[in-house]
Amino acid sequence: MEEKHLTPGESFDIINQAISNFKMNYKEGANTFLLWGWLLSLASFSNFFILKILQSKEAYEQINLFSLGNWAVFILIGFVFMYFLERKIKRDKKVYSHLDRYLNHLWWVAVASFLIGTFLCIKLEINPPHIMLLLAGFATTTTGLFIKFKPIIVGGIGFFVFSIASAFVSNEYIALLVGVAIICGYLIPGYLLKASKE
């Protein structure tokens, strides 16, 4: 059996075709961006209203508990939906590439980072949104760069911008800023990925 030697141009074409195929496969993953985009933006906006209600009743000692509980409920709902979504994707998907595995690992590391970051923020009495937006920016931008999809790259960069902006927003309105960041970082790119023709 004779070994075929590829020119650098042919090798580059094969790599580009693999990335293009991966992008087509990853369109199925747009539902993941949409799921978390909707859940986390609803969590942010409901958190804003919970904080407003508790502040109006001067129930300041309950703010942290209710805020954390609100986020926990939405995230647990997300994990339940994600379990079934992942089962469907795995059942329907025929081929897994190294990029699939890499991005799967990237997002599980991001989840661990979110959990550890939240714990550290609570322990150090730091407001979590600044750090959470930064972590979301890292994972989202990296995903966009790997699948070469500009709206996800822009959404990830948007998380960085919102992370910086959150340092200049009062705690009273930070939940609204987080909600807008999630819409810009997950929902809009998720819908664009789902609708993309490539």
VEXDREN-2710 file (C-alpha; in Angstrom, 1 decimal):
% VEXDREN-2710
k/r/px/py/pz
1/MET/0.0/0.0/0.0
2/GLU/1.4/3.3/-1.1
3/GLU/1.5/6.3/1.2
4/LYS/0.1/9.5/-0.2
5/HIS/2.0/12.7/0.7
6/LEU/-0.1/15.8/0.9
7/THR/1.0/19.3/0.0
8/PRO/0.7/21.9/2.7
9/GLY/-2.2/23.4/0.8
10/GLU/-4.0/20.0/0.7
11/SER/-3.4/19.5/4.4
12/PHE/-4.8/23.0/5.1
13/ASP/-7.9/22.2/3.0
14/ILE/-8.5/19.0/4.9
15/ILE/-8.2/20.8/8.3
16/ASN/-10.6/23.6/7.1
17/GLN/-13.1/21.0/5.9
18/ALA/-12.9/19.2/9.3
19/ILE/-13.6/22.5/11.1
20/SER/-16.4/23.3/8.7
21/ASN/-18.0/19.9/9.4
22/PHE/-17.5/20.5/13.1
23/LYS/-19.3/23.8/12.7
24/MET/-22.2/22.1/11.1
25/ASN/-22.3/19.5/13.9
26/TYR/-22.0/22.3/16.5
27/LYS/-25.2/24.0/15.2
28/GLU/-26.9/21.3/17.2
29/GLY/-25.3/22.8/20.2
30/ALA/-27.0/26.1/19.6
31/ASN/-29.8/24.8/21.8
32/THR/-27.3/24.7/24.7
33/PHE/-26.5/28.4/24.3
34/LEU/-30.3/29.1/24.1
35/LEU/-31.1/26.9/27.1
36/TRP/-28.6/28.6/29.4
37/GLY/-29.2/32.0/27.8
38/TRP/-32.9/31.9/28.7
39/LEU/-32.5/30.3/32.1
40/LEU/-29.6/32.6/33.3
41/SER/-31.2/35.8/31.9
42/LEU/-34.5/34.9/33.7
43/ALA/-32.5/34.1/36.8
44/SER/-30.8/37.6/36.6
45/PHE/-34.0/39.5/36.0
46/SER/-35.9/37.6/38.7
47/ASN/-33.0/38.2/41.1
48/PHE/-33.3/41.9/40.4
49/PHE/-37.0/41.8/41.4
50/ILE/-36.4/39.7/44.5
51/LEU/-33.7/42.1/45.7
52/LYS/-36.0/45.1/45.0
53/ILE/-38.9/43.4/47.0
54/LEU/-36.6/42.5/49.9
55/GLN/-35.1/45.9/50.0
56/SER/-38.5/47.6/50.1
57/LYS/-39.5/45.4/53.0
58/GLU/-36.1/46.1/54.6
59/ALA/-35.4/42.4/54.9
60/TYR/-31.7/42.9/54.4
61/GLU/-30.6/39.8/56.3
62/GLN/-32.5/37.6/53.8
63/ILE/-31.1/39.1/50.6
64/ASN/-28.1/36.8/50.3
65/LEU/-30.2/33.7/51.0
66/PHE/-32.9/34.5/48.6
67/SER/-30.5/35.6/45.9
68/LEU/-28.4/32.4/46.1
69/GLY/-31.6/30.3/46.3
70/ASN/-33.0/32.0/43.1
71/TRP/-29.8/31.3/41.2
72/ALA/-29.6/27.7/42.5
73/VAL/-33.2/26.9/41.4
74/PHE/-32.6/28.2/37.8
75/ILE/-29.2/26.4/37.6
76/LEU/-30.7/23.1/38.9
77/ILE/-33.5/23.4/36.3
78/GLY/-30.7/24.0/33.7
79/PHE/-28.8/20.9/34.7
80/VAL/-32.0/18.8/34.5
81/PHE/-32.8/20.1/31.0
82/MET/-29.1/19.8/30.0
83/TYR/-29.1/16.1/30.9
84/PHE/-31.9/15.4/28.5
85/LEU/-30.5/17.7/25.8
86/GLU/-27.1/15.9/26.0
87/ARG/-28.8/12.5/25.8
88/LYS/-30.6/13.6/22.6
89/ILE/-27.4/15.0/21.1
90/LYS/-25.4/11.9/21.9
91/ARG/-28.1/9.6/20.5
92/ASP/-28.4/11.6/17.2
93/LYS/-24.7/12.4/16.7
94/LYS/-22.8/9.8/14.7
95/VAL/-19.3/11.2/14.8
96/TYR/-17.3/12.9/17.5
97/SER/-14.2/14.9/16.7
98/HIS/-11.4/16.0/18.9
99/LEU/-12.9/19.5/18.8
100/ASP/-16.2/18.1/20.2
101/ARG/-14.3/16.5/23.0
102/TYR/-12.2/19.6/23.6
103/LEU/-15.2/21.9/23.8
104/ASN/-17.1/19.5/26.0
105/HIS/-14.1/19.4/28.4
106/LEU/-13.7/23.2/28.2
107/TRP/-17.3/23.8/29.3
108/TRP/-17.1/21.2/32.2
109/VAL/-14.0/23.0/33.4
110/ALA/-15.9/26.3/33.1
111/VAL/-18.7/24.8/35.2
112/ALA/-16.2/23.8/37.9
113/SER/-14.7/27.3/37.7
114/PHE/-18.2/28.9/38.1
115/LEU/-18.8/26.8/41.2
116/ILE/-15.4/27.4/42.8
117/GLY/-15.6/31.1/41.8
118/THR/-19.0/31.4/43.5
119/PHE/-17.8/29.7/46.6
120/LEU/-14.7/32.0/46.8
121/CYS/-16.8/35.1/46.2
122/ILE/-19.2/34.1/49.0
123/LYS/-16.4/33.3/51.3
124/LEU/-14.4/36.5/50.5
125/GLU/-17.7/38.6/50.5
126/ILE/-17.1/39.7/46.9
127/ASN/-20.1/40.2/44.5
128/PRO/-19.9/37.2/42.1
129/PRO/-21.1/38.8/38.8
130/HIS/-17.8/40.4/38.1
131/ILE/-16.0/37.0/38.2
132/MET/-18.8/35.0/36.6
133/LEU/-19.0/37.3/33.6
134/LEU/-15.2/37.0/33.2
135/LEU/-15.3/33.2/33.2
136/ALA/-18.3/33.2/30.8
137/GLY/-16.3/35.4/28.5
138/PHE/-13.3/33.0/28.5
139/ALA/-15.3/29.9/27.7
140/THR/-17.6/31.6/25.2
141/THR/-14.8/33.4/23.3
142/THR/-12.7/30.2/23.2
143/THR/-15.7/28.3/21.8
144/GLY/-16.3/30.9/19.2
145/LEU/-12.7/30.9/18.1
146/PHE/-12.6/27.1/17.8
147/ILE/-15.8/26.8/15.7
148/LYS/-14.8/30.0/13.8
149/PHE/-18.3/31.6/14.4
150/LYS/-17.9/35.4/14.8
151/PRO/-21.2/36.1/16.7
152/ILE/-20.1/33.7/19.5
153/ILE/-16.6/35.4/19.6
154/VAL/-18.3/38.8/19.8
155/GLY/-20.7/37.5/22.5
156/GLY/-17.7/36.2/24.5
157/ILE/-15.9/39.5/24.2
158/GLY/-19.1/41.1/25.3
159/PHE/-18.9/39.2/28.5
160/PHE/-15.5/40.7/29.1
161/VAL/-16.8/44.2/28.5
162/PHE/-19.8/43.6/30.8
163/SER/-17.4/42.2/33.4
164/ILE/-15.5/45.4/33.4
165/ALA/-18.7/47.5/33.3
166/SER/-20.0/45.7/36.3
167/ALA/-17.3/47.3/38.4
168/PHE/-18.9/50.6/37.7
169/VAL/-22.5/49.7/38.3
170/SER/-24.1/49.8/41.8
171/ASN/-25.1/46.5/43.4
172/GLU/-28.7/47.6/43.0
173/TYR/-28.6/47.3/39.2
174/ILE/-25.9/44.7/38.7
175/ALA/-28.5/41.9/38.1
176/LEU/-30.0/43.8/35.2
177/LEU/-26.5/44.2/33.7
178/VAL/-25.9/40.5/34.1
179/GLY/-29.2/39.7/32.3
180/VAL/-28.3/42.0/29.4
181/ALA/-24.8/40.4/29.3
182/ILE/-26.3/36.9/29.0
183/ILE/-28.7/38.0/26.3
184/CYS/-25.8/39.5/24.3
185/GLY/-23.4/36.6/25.1
186/TYR/-25.6/33.5/24.9
187/LEU/-29.0/34.2/23.4
188/ILE/-28.3/36.3/20.4
189/PRO/-25.2/34.2/19.3
190/GLY/-27.2/31.1/20.0
191/TYR/-30.1/32.1/17.7
192/LEU/-27.6/33.2/15.0
193/LEU/-25.7/29.9/15.3
194/LYS/-29.0/28.0/15.0
195/ALA/-30.0/30.0/11.9
196/SER/-26.5/30.0/10.2
197/LYS/-26.3/28.4/6.8
198/GLU/-22.6/27.4/7.0
END
